[in-house]
Amino acid sequence: MGSQAVAAFIGFWTFWVLLPYGYAVGELSPKQVAVFLLLWIGGRVGLAYLPWMPAAGVFSPYVAVLDIGLVFALFKGNVRLF
């Protein structure tokens, strides 16, 4: 398993952990959860129709962008590491 596969795995599961977490703590409304889910589904389905690149190569960065959006929505900015 290469580093790209590990990054894709982390990004995928981060999305599915942050989404219910945001709803559970009240930071995301049901409408916001629906928008993130529709964006995820739209990317999963829509990126398969790109003629110039396989969907698997584009979906991982797409989910990473959704993860960044979730972090900004949940934590009102960037997460402090230190």
Residue pairs with C-beta under 8 A, 6 or more apart in sequence:
4 60
7 60
7 64
8 59
8 60
8 63
11 60
11 63
11 64
11 67
12 60
12 63
14 67
15 40
15 63
15 66
15 67
15 70
18 67
18 70
18 71
18 74
19 28
19 33
19 36
19 37
19 70
21 74
22 28
22 32
22 33
22 70
22 73
22 74
23 30
23 33
25 74
27 73
27 74
28 36
28 73
28 74
32 73
36 66
36 69
36 70
39 66
40 63
40 66
43 59
43 62
43 63
43 66
44 55
44 59
47 55
47 58
47 59
47 62
48 55
50 58
71 78
71 79
72 78
